[in-house]
Amino acid sequence: MNTFFTVHAVAKNDRGEYLLLQRAAHRARPLKWNCVTGYVQDHESAEAGALRELKEETGLEGKIIKTTEPHWTEDEEGNRWV
């Protein structure tokens, strides 16, 4: 079983507006709207990964306001997603 560590970042500006990104047509769940997501790199905290992904995908800087407990699921191929 493979395990993939991912982050999901919900970004909100000072006006209370939330950032949504549209997934590329060639990616899984094409053209669906989503928050900032990505993989956590080796030796990187989830918080650092979320801020890095926000910067990479949008060019925006952010700060961590709140975190949640980890959640995991398994897909039909037996991969674990955390």
Buried (B, 14 or more C-beta within 10 A) or exposed (E): EEEEBBBBBEBEEEEEEEBEBEBEEEEEEEEEEEBBBBEBEEEBEBBBBBBBBBEEBBEEEBEEEEEEEEEEEEEEEEEEEE
